[in-house]
Amino acid sequence: MKTKVLVVDDEPDLALLIKQKFRRKIREGAYEFVFAGNGQEALDQLHEQPDIDIILSDINMPVMDGLTLLSRLPDTSAVIKAVMVSAYGDMHNIRTAMNRGAFDFVTKPVDFTDLEVTMEKTAQHVQQLRQTLRAVQENNILRMYVDETVLNFMGRPGFENTLMISEMVDATVLFVDICGFTSLAEVLPPADVVTLLNSYFDQMVTEIIAQGGYVDKFMGDAVMAVFRGDFHLDRAMDAALAVRTSLQEHEDMLPNGSRYQPQISIGINTGEMVSGNIGSASLKRLDYTVIGDTVNVSQRLQSAAQPGQIIITEATYQRVKESFQCRALHEVTLKNKAQPVMIYEVLA
């Protein structure tokens, strides 16, 4: 990988000397040099060329000296490192330079063999800093796609050695679908559809997180959320009611001038399910999720719900009837279920 070096020195012959001493490295593409005559010119170069890795700077220069340049570097770049190259190699200047953030100090007349070793060491350090910064940025991006619960699971000791291990958990799954949104997407520009959908998802997720749940996945215009831990069923029910209230109070003006009020259908089911990574370990593409009959029933309850309804099974109703107002509806036949299932609507 090419290292880009900014040489800051007011000696006009230094640029030619640098090009001569490093001509082979320049030809091989290992180094690229740019030059500035003082600290101010160096700052201008850094502004124009943010990919500079290393600065080789003299101390005594007109307009802006090298020590002042050092003090200005943190405002310019978080990773660039400076090596001071100066005849003023007394302890006072060395200590001042190091205290202001210099990575190293080389005295004049320059031993170019020593300088090259110092540059290689500095370049390796800068590369490590860039990799660390990129990892932090990627981690911040990852947190936008992966729930905190999943990240905590991934942080367990020995996680990489147990990628395909799963566990049985007692949890509640909530499916929320925006009714009729597919037909709305047929008449709106794609950009408007995405903006509208994201605004609804944001409202849903806010209520889900408020009750300690996490979003397992987004599926088109639907959300699958999981609640684990103490009182997971009660918290899922509270989240469902809050989501319904939030969306029902929301009204949008569509580009064609008509008003649109979203309606949602919700299915909730609770019980044992398998939690773990699903996917291909060899491809390194995994989805940390929950699966099982409890999850499937929750999705099918949502499909059976009418706009504005929150639907649960009779077994779930028996667990929440003292805390939530519900009413019996009728029996339904759910996909892959041999016997009809009695369903209840959660009212409040």
C-alpha positions as CSV (number, residue, x, y, z in Angstrom):
1,M,0.0,0.0,0.0
2,K,1.4,3.4,-1.0
3,T,2.4,5.8,1.8
4,K,1.8,9.4,1.1
5,V,4.4,11.7,2.8
6,L,4.2,15.5,3.2
7,V,7.7,17.0,3.5
8,V,7.6,20.5,5.2
9,D,10.9,22.4,4.9
10,D,12.0,25.8,3.6
11,E,15.2,24.4,2.1
12,P,14.6,24.4,-1.7
13,D,17.1,21.6,-2.3
14,L,15.5,19.2,0.1
15,A,12.7,18.2,-2.3
16,L,15.3,17.1,-5.0
17,L,17.4,15.3,-2.4
18,I,14.3,13.4,-1.1
19,K,13.3,12.4,-4.7
20,Q,16.8,11.1,-5.3
21,K,17.2,9.1,-2.1
22,F,13.8,7.5,-2.4
23,R,13.6,7.2,-6.2
24,R,13.3,3.4,-6.2
25,K,10.6,3.4,-3.6
26,I,8.8,6.1,-5.6
27,R,9.1,4.1,-8.8
28,E,7.8,1.0,-7.0
29,G,4.8,2.9,-5.7
30,A,5.8,2.5,-2.1
31,Y,6.0,6.2,-1.4
32,E,4.5,9.4,-2.8
33,F,5.9,12.7,-1.7
34,V,4.3,16.2,-1.7
35,F,6.1,19.3,-0.5
36,A,5.4,22.5,1.5
37,G,7.7,25.4,2.4
38,N,6.2,26.1,5.9
39,G,3.6,25.1,8.3
40,Q,0.8,27.1,6.8
41,E,1.4,25.6,3.3
42,A,1.4,22.2,5.0
43,L,-2.0,22.8,6.5
44,D,-3.3,23.9,3.1
45,Q,-1.9,20.7,1.6
46,L,-3.6,18.6,4.2
47,H,-6.9,20.3,3.5
48,E,-6.5,19.5,-0.2
49,Q,-5.1,16.0,0.2
50,P,-6.6,14.3,3.2
51,D,-5.0,11.0,2.2
52,I,-1.6,12.1,3.5
53,D,-0.2,9.6,6.0
54,I,3.0,11.1,7.3
55,I,4.5,14.5,7.8
56,L,8.3,15.1,7.8
57,S,8.7,18.6,9.2
58,D,11.5,20.9,10.0
59,I,11.2,23.1,13.1
60,N,12.7,26.5,12.1
61,M,10.6,27.9,9.1
62,P,9.0,31.2,8.2
63,V,5.3,32.0,8.4
64,M,4.6,29.0,10.7
65,D,7.2,26.8,12.4
66,G,7.1,23.1,12.8
67,L,6.2,23.1,16.5
68,T,3.2,25.3,15.8
69,L,2.2,23.0,12.9
70,L,2.3,20.1,15.4
71,S,-0.2,21.8,17.7
72,R,-2.5,22.4,14.8
73,L,-2.5,18.8,13.4
74,P,-5.1,17.3,15.8
75,D,-7.7,19.7,14.3
76,T,-6.8,18.5,10.8
77,S,-6.6,14.7,11.1
78,A,-7.1,12.1,13.8
79,V,-4.6,9.6,12.3
80,I,-1.8,11.5,10.6
81,K,1.6,11.4,12.3
82,A,4.5,13.8,12.2
83,V,8.2,13.1,12.4
84,M,10.3,16.1,13.1
85,V,13.5,16.4,11.0
86,S,15.6,19.2,12.4
87,A,19.1,20.4,13.2
88,Y,17.6,21.7,16.5
89,G,18.0,18.4,18.2
90,D,18.5,19.6,21.7
91,M,16.4,18.1,24.5
92,H,14.2,21.1,24.9
93,N,13.0,20.9,21.2
94,I,12.7,17.1,21.3
95,R,10.6,17.2,24.5
96,T,8.4,20.1,23.1
97,A,7.9,18.2,19.8
98,M,7.0,14.9,21.6
99,N,4.6,16.7,24.0
100,R,2.8,18.3,21.0
101,G,2.2,14.9,19.4
102,A,5.3,14.2,17.3
103,F,5.7,10.5,16.6
104,D,9.5,10.6,16.3
105,F,12.4,13.0,16.0
106,V,15.3,12.7,13.4
107,T,18.2,15.1,13.6
108,K,20.0,16.8,10.7
109,P,22.2,16.0,8.9
110,V,19.8,13.3,8.0
111,D,20.8,9.6,8.0
112,F,18.5,8.5,5.2
113,T,18.7,4.8,6.2
114,D,17.5,5.7,9.7
115,L,14.9,8.0,8.2
116,E,13.5,5.3,6.0
117,V,13.2,2.9,9.0
118,T,11.5,5.6,10.9
119,M,9.1,6.3,8.1
120,E,8.2,2.6,7.8
121,K,7.5,2.4,11.5
122,T,5.4,5.5,11.3
123,A,3.5,4.3,8.3
124,Q,2.7,1.0,10.0
125,H,1.3,2.9,13.0
126,V,-0.8,5.1,10.8
127,Q,-2.1,2.1,9.0
128,Q,-3.1,0.5,12.3
129,L,-4.9,3.7,13.3
130,R,-6.8,3.8,10.1
131,Q,-7.8,0.2,10.5
132,T,-9.0,0.9,14.0
133,L,-10.9,3.9,13.0
134,R,-12.5,2.0,10.1
135,A,-13.5,-0.8,12.5
136,V,-15.1,1.7,14.8
137,Q,-17.0,3.2,11.9
138,E,-18.1,-0.3,10.7
139,N,-19.2,-1.1,14.3
140,N,-21.3,2.0,14.5
141,I,-22.9,1.1,11.1
142,L,-23.4,-2.5,12.3
143,R,-25.3,-1.2,15.3
144,M,-27.8,0.4,12.9
145,Y,-28.5,-3.1,11.4
146,V,-28.1,-5.4,14.4
147,D,-30.0,-5.1,17.7
148,E,-28.1,-4.6,21.0
149,T,-29.2,-8.0,22.2
150,V,-27.6,-9.7,19.2
151,L,-24.4,-7.7,19.7
152,N,-24.3,-8.8,23.4
153,F,-24.8,-12.4,22.3
154,M,-21.9,-12.0,19.8
155,G,-19.7,-10.6,22.6
156,R,-19.9,-13.8,24.6
157,P,-16.5,-15.6,25.2
158,G,-15.9,-18.2,22.6
159,F,-18.7,-16.9,20.3
160,E,-16.8,-17.7,17.1
161,N,-16.3,-21.3,18.2
162,T,-20.1,-21.8,18.9
163,L,-21.6,-20.1,15.9
164,M,-24.1,-22.8,15.1
165,I,-25.1,-23.6,18.7
166,S,-28.7,-22.8,19.6
167,E,-30.7,-22.7,22.9
168,M,-34.3,-23.1,23.9
169,V,-35.8,-19.9,25.4
170,D,-39.1,-18.9,26.7
171,A,-40.1,-15.7,24.9
172,T,-42.9,-13.8,23.2
173,V,-43.0,-12.9,19.5
174,L,-44.9,-10.0,18.0
175,F,-45.6,-9.6,14.3
176,V,-46.9,-6.2,13.1
177,D,-48.0,-5.6,9.5
178,I,-49.1,-2.4,7.9
179,C,-52.3,-3.2,6.2
180,G,-52.7,-2.3,2.5
181,F,-49.3,-0.8,2.2
182,T,-48.5,-2.9,-0.9
183,S,-51.3,-1.3,-2.8
184,L,-50.1,2.1,-1.7
185,A,-46.6,1.4,-2.9
186,E,-48.1,0.8,-6.4
187,V,-49.2,4.4,-6.8
188,L,-46.4,6.3,-5.0
189,P,-42.8,7.0,-6.2
190,P,-40.3,4.5,-4.6
191,A,-38.5,7.3,-2.7
192,D,-41.8,8.4,-1.1
193,V,-42.7,4.8,-0.2
194,V,-39.4,4.3,1.6
195,T,-39.7,7.6,3.5
196,L,-43.2,6.8,4.6
197,L,-42.4,3.2,5.6
198,N,-39.4,4.2,7.6
199,S,-41.4,6.8,9.5
200,Y,-43.9,4.1,10.5
201,F,-41.1,1.7,11.4
202,D,-39.5,4.3,13.6
203,Q,-42.7,4.8,15.6
204,M,-43.1,1.0,16.0
205,V,-39.5,0.4,17.0
206,T,-39.7,3.2,19.6
207,E,-42.6,1.5,21.4
208,I,-41.0,-1.9,21.1
209,I,-37.7,-0.7,22.6
210,A,-39.5,1.2,25.3
211,Q,-40.9,-2.2,26.5
212,G,-37.6,-4.0,26.4
213,G,-38.1,-5.8,23.1
214,Y,-35.8,-6.0,20.1
215,V,-36.5,-6.1,16.4
216,D,-35.6,-9.4,15.0
217,K,-36.1,-8.4,11.4
218,F,-38.0,-6.1,9.0
219,M,-39.9,-8.0,6.3
220,G,-41.2,-5.7,3.6
221,D,-43.9,-3.7,5.5
222,A,-43.9,-5.9,8.5
223,V,-41.9,-6.1,11.7
224,M,-41.0,-9.1,13.8
225,A,-40.1,-8.3,17.4
226,V,-39.0,-10.6,20.3
227,F,-39.4,-10.1,24.0
228,R,-37.4,-12.1,26.5
229,G,-36.8,-12.0,30.3
230,D,-39.2,-11.1,33.1
231,F,-42.8,-10.4,32.2
232,H,-42.0,-10.7,28.4
233,L,-45.6,-11.5,27.5
234,D,-47.0,-8.5,29.4
235,R,-44.3,-6.2,27.9
236,A,-45.1,-7.5,24.4
237,M,-48.8,-6.8,24.9
238,D,-48.1,-3.3,26.2
239,A,-45.8,-2.7,23.1
240,A,-48.6,-3.9,20.7
241,L,-51.1,-1.6,22.2
242,A,-48.7,1.4,22.2
243,V,-47.8,0.7,18.5
244,R,-51.4,0.6,17.5
245,T,-52.2,3.8,19.3
246,S,-49.2,5.6,17.9
247,L,-50.0,4.6,14.3
248,Q,-53.7,5.3,14.6
249,E,-52.9,8.8,15.7
250,H,-50.7,9.4,12.7
251,E,-52.0,10.8,9.5
252,D,-50.0,11.7,6.4
253,M,-50.6,13.8,3.4
254,L,-49.7,11.9,0.2
255,P,-48.1,13.6,-2.8
256,N,-51.5,13.4,-4.7
257,G,-53.1,15.5,-2.0
258,S,-55.1,12.7,-0.3
259,R,-54.8,11.8,3.4
260,Y,-53.6,8.4,4.5
261,Q,-53.9,7.0,8.0
262,P,-52.0,3.7,8.5
263,Q,-53.8,0.6,9.8
264,I,-51.9,-2.3,11.3
265,S,-52.6,-5.9,12.2
266,I,-50.8,-7.6,15.0
267,G,-50.3,-11.2,16.1
268,I,-48.8,-12.2,19.4
269,N,-47.7,-15.6,20.7
270,T,-45.7,-16.8,23.6
271,G,-43.9,-20.0,24.6
272,E,-40.7,-22.0,24.0
273,M,-38.7,-21.4,20.8
274,V,-35.2,-22.0,19.5
275,S,-32.8,-19.1,19.6
276,G,-29.5,-19.0,17.7
277,N,-27.7,-18.4,14.4
278,I,-29.4,-19.6,11.3
279,G,-27.5,-19.6,8.0
280,S,-24.3,-20.8,6.5
281,A,-21.2,-20.8,8.6
282,S,-19.0,-21.6,5.6
283,L,-20.3,-18.5,3.8
284,K,-20.2,-16.5,7.0
285,R,-23.7,-15.3,6.4
286,L,-25.8,-15.8,9.6
287,D,-29.1,-14.5,11.0
288,Y,-29.4,-14.5,14.8
289,T,-33.1,-15.2,15.2
290,V,-35.8,-17.3,16.9
291,I,-37.6,-20.2,15.2
292,G,-40.2,-22.8,16.1
293,D,-44.0,-23.4,16.2
294,T,-44.5,-20.5,18.6
295,V,-43.0,-18.1,16.1
296,N,-44.9,-19.5,13.2
297,V,-48.3,-19.2,15.0
298,S,-47.5,-15.6,15.9
299,Q,-47.1,-14.8,12.2
300,R,-50.2,-16.6,11.2
301,L,-52.2,-14.9,13.9
302,Q,-51.1,-11.6,12.4
303,S,-52.3,-12.8,9.0
304,A,-55.7,-13.6,10.5
305,A,-56.1,-10.2,12.1
306,Q,-58.1,-7.5,10.6
307,P,-56.9,-3.9,10.3
308,G,-56.6,-2.5,13.8
309,Q,-56.7,-5.9,15.6
310,I,-54.3,-7.5,18.0
311,I,-54.9,-11.2,18.0
312,I,-53.8,-13.9,20.5
313,T,-54.6,-17.5,21.1
314,E,-56.8,-18.9,23.9
315,A,-53.7,-20.2,25.7
316,T,-52.2,-16.7,25.7
317,Y,-55.5,-15.2,26.7
318,Q,-55.6,-17.4,29.8
319,R,-52.2,-15.9,30.9
320,V,-53.2,-12.3,30.4
321,K,-57.0,-12.1,31.0
322,E,-56.6,-10.6,34.4
323,S,-54.3,-7.8,33.1
324,F,-55.7,-7.0,29.7
325,Q,-59.2,-6.5,28.3
326,C,-59.9,-9.0,25.5
327,R,-62.8,-10.5,23.7
328,A,-63.4,-13.9,22.2
329,L,-63.7,-13.9,18.4
330,H,-64.0,-17.3,16.7
331,E,-62.1,-20.4,15.7
332,V,-59.7,-20.1,12.8
333,T,-57.7,-22.7,10.9
334,L,-54.1,-21.7,10.8
335,K,-51.7,-23.0,8.1
336,N,-50.2,-26.4,9.0
337,K,-52.4,-26.7,12.1
338,A,-54.6,-29.8,12.2
339,Q,-57.1,-28.4,14.7
340,P,-58.9,-25.0,14.6
341,V,-57.6,-22.4,17.0
342,M,-59.7,-20.1,19.1
343,I,-58.6,-16.5,18.9
344,Y,-59.1,-13.4,21.0
345,E,-58.8,-9.8,20.3
346,V,-56.9,-7.6,22.7
347,L,-58.8,-4.4,23.3
348,A,-57.0,-2.5,26.0
